[in-house]
Amino acid sequence: MTEAAPEAGGSAAVDGSRPEPAAPRRRDAARSRELLIRAAMELFADRGFERTTIREIGDRAGVDPALIARYFGGKTQLYLATVRMELGDSAPADLLEEDRLRGLLERFSQRGPGPSFQAAVMPGDNTEVQQAARTYLHERLVGPLLDRFAAEQVDRPQLRAELAAAAFAGIVLARSSGAFGELAGTEPEELLPLLHDLLAASRPVR
């Protein structure tokens, strides 16, 4: 009779363990992390690192801002997490490969540009985080083009790779800003061949 009480309450197994609450807590943590990263990506891209506060990130995410320290270690580490998410976890993208270009174009059309693209065109307000964003941008976009151009022994491969990456970043930012109406309103599939031709112009015809 004394063992029936835990079963009636439904809060413990026969052996006294409580396995069920752990799974919801893990799911909540993963969801909170995702919400914080997405909110931070939007705010960092819009305002920059220094002008974005931890409280604002938490408010936009609908999450206790104290969790930023728990899940990421602080605002700087959260910024770096948003940079990694911005370009995805896939292999670095050769912008002259149409499938890779299509994937990035669709990604930025849905989510808008994140902090590393802002770091490419705006003066820095924090040396550590801006340098990290720029380094990541070079690794993900400039590096693959540099490898291609160097292998093809084209003239000034670094400059050509940076030119193509800068053109892509500028177009993504311009679409997001709405400053160019037709550019912003064109669907990715329609824009893709035009963008590919523009970027390919950085590669000399042999």
ChimeraX attribute file (.defattr): number of C-alpha atoms within 10 A of each C-alpha:
attribute: neighborCount
match mode: 1-to-1
recipient: residues
	/A:1	4
	/A:2	5
	/A:3	8
	/A:4	9
	/A:5	11
	/A:6	14
	/A:7	11
	/A:8	9
	/A:9	8
	/A:10	9
	/A:11	15
	/A:12	15
	/A:13	12
	/A:14	11
	/A:15	7
	/A:16	9
	/A:17	9
	/A:18	12
	/A:19	10
	/A:20	11
	/A:21	9
	/A:22	9
	/A:23	10
	/A:24	10
	/A:25	11
	/A:26	11
	/A:27	10
	/A:28	11
	/A:29	14
	/A:30	12
	/A:31	13
	/A:32	20
	/A:33	19
	/A:34	14
	/A:35	18
	/A:36	26
	/A:37	24
	/A:38	21
	/A:39	20
	/A:40	29
	/A:41	27
	/A:42	19
	/A:43	20
	/A:44	24
	/A:45	19
	/A:46	15
	/A:47	13
	/A:48	22
	/A:49	21
	/A:50	13
	/A:51	12
	/A:52	16
	/A:53	16
	/A:54	19
	/A:55	14
	/A:56	15
	/A:57	25
	/A:58	21
	/A:59	14
	/A:60	16
	/A:61	19
	/A:62	13
	/A:63	18
	/A:64	14
	/A:65	18
	/A:66	12
	/A:67	17
	/A:68	22
	/A:69	13
	/A:70	10
	/A:71	15
	/A:72	17
	/A:73	11
	/A:74	14
	/A:75	19
	/A:76	14
	/A:77	15
	/A:78	21
	/A:79	24
	/A:80	21
	/A:81	16
	/A:82	25
	/A:83	24
	/A:84	18
	/A:85	14
	/A:86	22
	/A:87	23
	/A:88	14
	/A:89	9
	/A:90	8
	/A:91	10
	/A:92	19
	/A:93	22
	/A:94	21
	/A:95	24
	/A:96	20
	/A:97	12
	/A:98	15
	/A:99	13
	/A:100	15
	/A:101	19
	/A:102	18
	/A:103	14
	/A:104	20
	/A:105	21
	/A:106	15
	/A:107	16
	/A:108	18
	/A:109	16
	/A:110	10
	/A:111	13
	/A:112	18
	/A:113	24
	/A:114	25
	/A:115	28
	/A:116	29
	/A:117	22
	/A:118	22
	/A:119	23
	/A:120	20
	/A:121	13
	/A:122	10
	/A:123	11
	/A:124	16
	/A:125	13
	/A:126	12
	/A:127	10
	/A:128	10
	/A:129	22
	/A:130	23
	/A:131	15
	/A:132	16
	/A:133	24
	/A:134	19
	/A:135	15
	/A:136	19
	/A:137	24
	/A:138	20
	/A:139	13
	/A:140	22
	/A:141	22
	/A:142	25
	/A:143	20
	/A:144	19
	/A:145	26
	/A:146	21
	/A:147	15
	/A:148	16
	/A:149	21
	/A:150	15
	/A:151	10
	/A:152	12
	/A:153	10
	/A:154	16
	/A:155	12
	/A:156	11
	/A:157	20
	/A:158	16
	/A:159	14
	/A:160	22
	/A:161	26
	/A:162	18
	/A:163	16
	/A:164	23
	/A:165	24
	/A:166	18
	/A:167	15
	/A:168	22
	/A:169	19
	/A:170	16
	/A:171	17
	/A:172	20
	/A:173	20
	/A:174	16
	/A:175	20
	/A:176	18
	/A:177	13
	/A:178	12
	/A:179	11
	/A:180	12
	/A:181	11
	/A:182	10
	/A:183	16
	/A:184	19
	/A:185	11
	/A:186	12
	/A:187	13
	/A:188	19
	/A:189	11
	/A:190	9
	/A:191	15
	/A:192	18
	/A:193	14
	/A:194	11
	/A:195	20
	/A:196	18
	/A:197	11
	/A:198	15
	/A:199	20
	/A:200	16
	/A:201	12
	/A:202	19
	/A:203	19
	/A:204	10
	/A:205	7
	/A:206	5
